[in-house]
Amino acid sequence: MKKPLSLFLLIITLILLVASIYFSAFILTPTLPSQVDEGKDKNHISFQDYSLPEPETIRFQNGTLRLRGWYFKHSKKQNCGMILLHGFSESKMQMLSYAPSFWKRGCSLFMYDARAHGESDGKYSTFGYHEKMDLERAVEYFSEIDNTPEDRIGIFGVNLGAATALQFADGQFDYGFIIADTSFKDMRSYVEQSYSIAYSRMIRFITPLSLSIAELRGDLLVNDVSPLNTAKFITKPVLLLHDKKEKTIDPSGSELIFQNLKTKFKKIFYYEDSFVLKDGKKILTEEYDGQIEIFLKEYRLASK
């Protein structure tokens, strides 16, 4: 009896190991194909629909990694700039709908594809672990080409972009402020919750090993990917937004981040909808845009 039982346990162990290895790559790999901004989608973009001029295509390096994006120079800029960071498995195109909120307030804009997304280089997304260093270079490069001081550059991010912004803002770098929309509190809980919802709670049996393998694949430390912990060191103004309809990221995470923020200049707002359709176009709701306006005016980070 011992031999069949040992064989059975060995087979189960091998199955779990293979599943964990496969799942580790799945965790780190965006679901959209690379070069998402090229071809048909890119050709159909009308920047005028977003009240924006044609952007300058930009490329900048972080080490050997090349990141690609767009730079919109405001002709009447009010000494402010905004970097817009997209979510997981998205691209800079998704940030165009948010851009008018900052453009109409006189800010030059800078948006780029995160590593392993869109037109940028990279194989894996690391949930902000390496992306925060990409963002450091983006702030420097944006400041150089726009002639805007780094402390006048705000960072707006959604999902992965929000988590990246909060991890970047730990006091080591110069920037103006953070607006983070629906950030996860840490990588481990986000992976466990999101994939349990998408597939089955049974996936939790392989999640710990999968995350350990993901650390080796992505050259990261999972426990260090934590906007919740980084919040303790953030001293600049922060506006947290959270989509109440988002099922994979619990609103309680944003509340915990909010409580952990060191800065006294902080606000949190939970919303039902960020966009409405008008003439076939997605535009920000008055409520959502209004929260951004109040935040910017209260902290005098952009002209009224």
C-alpha positions in Angstrom: 0.0 0.0 0.0 2.9 2.4 0.8 4.3 2.2 -2.8 1.0 3.2 -4.6 0.4 5.9 -2.0 3.9 7.3 -2.5 3.4 7.2 -6.3 0.1 9.0 -6.0 1.6 11.7 -3.8 4.5 12.1 -6.2 2.1 12.5 -9.1 0.0 15.1 -7.2 3.2 17.0 -6.2 4.4 17.1 -9.9 1.0 18.3 -11.1 1.0 21.1 -8.5 4.5 22.0 -9.4 3.8 22.2 -13.1 0.6 24.1 -12.4 2.5 26.6 -10.2 5.2 27.1 -12.8 2.6 27.8 -15.5 0.5 30.1 -13.2 3.6 32.1 -12.2 4.1 33.1 -15.8 0.4 33.8 -16.2 0.5 36.2 -13.2 3.3 38.3 -14.6 2.2 38.3 -18.3 -0.3 40.9 -19.5 -3.2 39.3 -21.4 -3.2 41.7 -24.3 -0.6 41.1 -27.0 2.4 43.3 -27.3 2.4 46.1 -29.8 -1.2 46.8 -28.9 -1.0 50.4 -30.0 0.2 49.6 -33.5 -1.8 48.9 -36.5 -5.6 49.2 -36.7 -6.2 50.7 -33.2 -3.6 53.3 -33.5 -4.7 54.4 -36.9 -8.2 55.0 -35.7 -7.2 57.4 -32.8 -8.5 60.9 -33.2 -6.8 63.0 -30.6 -9.1 65.9 -31.4 -11.9 63.7 -29.9 -10.2 64.3 -26.6 -9.5 68.0 -27.2 -5.8 67.2 -27.6 -3.3 68.1 -30.3 -1.2 65.5 -32.1 1.4 64.2 -29.6 5.1 63.9 -29.9 6.1 60.2 -29.9 8.7 59.7 -27.3 11.1 56.9 -26.2 13.1 56.8 -23.1 15.3 54.2 -21.4 15.6 52.6 -18.0 18.7 50.7 -18.2 18.4 48.4 -21.3 14.6 48.7 -21.3 13.0 51.0 -23.8 9.6 52.5 -23.0 7.5 54.3 -25.6 4.8 56.9 -25.2 3.3 60.3 -26.1 4.1 63.8 -25.0 1.5 66.6 -25.3 3.1 70.0 -24.8 0.6 72.6 -23.6 0.9 75.9 -25.4 -0.6 77.7 -22.4 0.7 75.5 -19.7 0.4 76.6 -16.1 3.8 75.3 -14.9 2.4 71.8 -14.3 2.7 68.4 -15.9 0.8 65.2 -15.5 2.0 61.6 -16.1 -0.8 59.2 -16.7 -0.3 55.5 -16.0 -2.6 52.8 -17.3 -3.8 49.6 -15.7 -2.7 46.0 -16.1 -3.2 44.5 -19.6 -4.0 48.0 -20.9 -2.0 50.6 -22.7 -1.5 54.4 -22.9 -4.6 54.6 -25.2 -6.8 53.9 -22.2 -5.5 57.1 -20.5 -6.7 59.4 -23.3 -10.2 59.5 -21.7 -8.7 60.9 -18.5 -6.4 63.4 -20.3 -8.9 66.2 -20.8 -9.4 66.7 -17.1 -5.8 67.8 -16.8 -5.3 69.3 -20.2 -8.1 71.9 -19.7 -6.3 72.9 -16.5 -3.2 73.9 -18.4 -1.0 70.8 -17.7 1.3 69.3 -20.3 0.8 65.5 -20.5 3.0 62.5 -20.6 1.7 58.9 -21.0 3.6 55.7 -21.9 3.1 52.0 -22.1 4.3 50.2 -19.0 7.0 47.5 -19.4 5.6 44.4 -21.1 2.6 46.4 -22.3 1.8 48.0 -25.7 4.9 49.3 -27.6 7.3 49.2 -24.7 9.9 46.5 -24.1 9.8 43.9 -21.4 8.5 40.4 -20.9 6.8 40.6 -17.5 4.8 43.1 -15.4 6.0 43.2 -11.8 3.0 45.1 -10.2 5.1 48.2 -9.6 8.3 46.6 -8.3 10.4 47.6 -11.3 7.7 49.9 -12.8 8.4 52.5 -10.1 12.0 52.8 -11.3 10.6 53.3 -14.9 8.4 56.0 -13.5 11.4 57.7 -11.9 13.0 57.9 -15.3 9.8 59.1 -16.8 9.6 62.0 -14.3 13.1 63.0 -15.1 12.7 62.8 -18.8 9.3 64.7 -18.8 10.8 67.4 -16.7 13.7 67.8 -19.1 11.7 68.0 -22.3 8.8 70.1 -20.9 11.0 72.4 -18.7 8.7 71.8 -15.8 10.2 71.2 -12.3 9.8 67.7 -11.0 7.9 69.0 -7.9 5.3 70.4 -10.3 4.7 67.1 -12.0 1.6 65.1 -10.8 1.1 61.4 -11.3 -2.3 59.9 -12.1 -2.6 56.1 -12.3 -5.3 53.5 -12.5 -5.0 50.0 -11.1 -1.4 48.9 -11.9 -0.7 52.6 -12.6 -2.1 53.6 -9.2 -0.1 51.0 -7.4 3.0 52.0 -9.3 2.5 55.7 -8.4 2.0 54.9 -4.7 5.1 52.7 -4.5 7.2 55.4 -6.3 6.1 58.1 -3.9 8.0 56.7 -0.9 10.0 59.8 -0.3 13.0 58.9 -2.4 12.0 60.9 -5.5 10.7 64.4 -6.3 7.2 64.9 -7.7 4.2 67.1 -7.1 1.3 64.8 -6.0 -0.4 61.5 -6.5 -3.9 60.7 -7.8 -4.4 56.9 -7.5 -7.5 55.2 -8.8 -8.4 51.8 -7.5 -5.0 50.6 -6.3 -4.5 47.1 -4.8 -3.0 47.2 -1.3 -0.4 44.6 -2.1 0.5 42.1 -4.8 -0.1 38.9 -2.7 -3.6 39.7 -1.7 -4.5 41.1 -5.2 -3.3 37.9 -6.9 -5.1 35.7 -4.4 -8.4 37.6 -4.6 -8.5 38.4 -8.3 -7.6 34.9 -9.6 -9.9 33.2 -7.0 -12.8 35.3 -8.4 -11.8 34.7 -12.0 -11.3 30.9 -11.7 -11.8 29.1 -8.4 -10.9 29.3 -4.7 -9.0 26.1 -5.3 -6.3 28.1 -7.0 -5.2 29.3 -3.6 -3.5 25.9 -3.2 -0.9 26.8 -5.8 -0.7 30.6 -5.3 2.1 30.6 -2.6 4.4 28.5 -4.8 3.4 30.3 -7.9 4.3 33.6 -6.3 7.6 32.2 -5.2 8.4 31.1 -8.7 7.2 34.5 -10.0 9.8 36.2 -7.8 12.5 34.3 -9.7 11.0 34.9 -13.1 10.3 38.6 -12.6 13.3 39.3 -10.4 11.1 40.8 -7.7 10.2 40.4 -4.0 6.4 39.9 -3.7 6.3 41.1 -0.1 7.9 44.4 -1.2 5.1 45.1 -3.7 2.9 46.9 -1.2 1.3 50.3 -1.7 -0.1 49.8 1.8 3.4 49.8 3.3 4.8 52.5 1.0 1.9 54.8 2.1 3.7 55.2 5.5 6.4 57.2 3.8 4.4 59.4 1.5 4.4 63.1 2.5 3.1 64.8 -0.7 -0.6 65.3 -1.4 -2.6 62.2 -2.3 -6.1 61.8 -3.7 -7.3 58.2 -3.6 -10.2 57.2 -5.8 -11.9 53.8 -5.8 -14.4 52.1 -8.1 -17.1 50.6 -5.9 -18.0 48.2 -8.8 -14.5 46.7 -9.1 -14.8 43.2 -7.7 -11.2 42.1 -7.8 -9.8 45.0 -5.7 -11.6 45.4 -2.4 -12.4 49.0 -1.4 -11.2 48.2 2.1 -7.7 48.2 0.6 -7.9 51.8 -0.4 -9.2 52.7 3.1 -6.2 51.0 4.7 -3.8 52.8 2.3 -5.6 56.1 3.2 -5.2 55.4 6.9 -1.5 54.6 6.4 -0.7 57.7 4.5 1.8 59.9 6.3 0.8 63.1 4.5 -1.8 65.3 6.1 -2.9 66.4 2.6 -5.0 63.5 1.6 -8.5 62.7 0.4 -10.4 59.6 -0.5 -13.5 59.2 -2.7 -15.5 56.2 -3.7 -17.4 56.4 -7.0 -20.0 54.4 -8.9 -19.0 55.4 -12.5 -16.0 57.3 -13.8 -17.3 57.7 -17.4 -20.5 58.4 -19.3 -21.1 58.1 -23.0 -21.6 61.4 -24.9 -21.9 61.4 -28.7 -20.4 58.0 -28.7 -17.4 59.0 -26.7 -16.4 58.2 -23.1 -16.0 61.3 -21.0 -15.4 61.6 -17.2 -18.5 62.1 -15.1 -19.0 65.5 -13.5 -18.6 63.9 -10.1 -15.3 62.2 -10.9 -13.8 65.2 -12.7 -15.1 67.4 -9.9 -13.1 65.5 -7.3 -10.0 66.1 -9.3 -10.8 69.8 -9.6 -11.4 70.2 -5.9 -8.1 68.4 -5.1 -6.1 70.5 -7.5 -7.6 73.8 -6.4 -7.4 73.0 -2.6 -3.7 72.2 -2.8 -3.0 74.9 -5.4 -1.2 72.4 -7.7 -2.8 73.7 -10.9 -4.3 77.0 -11.9 -8.0 77.4 -11.4 
